[in-house]
Amino acid sequence: MRRIRTKRESMPGVPYTILFSLIWYSGLLRSIMNGQAVGELLLFLVAGLLPLIFTFQQIKRAMYFRKLHKQAMQRTPRKGKIVNCQKSYYQERGRKGRIYTKAEYILIIEIQNEEEYSPVQIQSEPYEWPIYRVLSSPNVDVYTDDTGWHHVIDGFEYKKRRSDPGIFSENPWNMDPTEDRGTLLRVIVYIVMILMLLLNLT
């Protein structure tokens, strides 16, 4: 089952970048072994470091927030219930300067207030995908950090089968019929990259 992580805890694109870098440097290594001077390839050797530096920063950032997540889970959790999920869009600039529009999903969670009889609602950190689609129950554990303001959500209950009913009735207007195709395309890209790497190594 896919591990549920917040947007700041995720490392999207890291496997792709690592595979790309392996293909890049294996191709340069092959050129060197075929007699091409290292000096002529120096620019390409240095340029190949840039995506690796970005990837290292992304991994470092994700591991930092995963550590904070684990620290918050050392406290006693409160029981919460997912009552809604808000979808919003934001723009992000890619490495080549192109602007992409992406979606993020924020869970609205209801927890019992210890000081009042009425429950209160909190928001989770944003997620990069609609995680409620893989959940069999709206019940979650809510951990609050030492500041009392930041909440960490865990204790998700997963579906046993994809076809099992979810926690919400899906609004057909919010569904994207091309999502499965996007996953298939990513798999094909990875297969092609692995084949290219194998060709460079042979």
ABEGO torsion letter per residue (X at the ends): XBBBBBAAABBBGAAAAAAAAAAAAAAAAAAAAAGBBAAAAAAAAAAAAAAAAAAAAAAAAAAAAAAAAAAAAABBBBBBBBABBBBBBBBBBBAAGBBBBBBBBBBBBBBBBAABABBBBBBBBBBABBAAAABABABBBBBBBAAGABBBBBGBBBBABAABBBABBBBAAABBAAAAAAAAAAAAAAAAAAAAAAAAAX
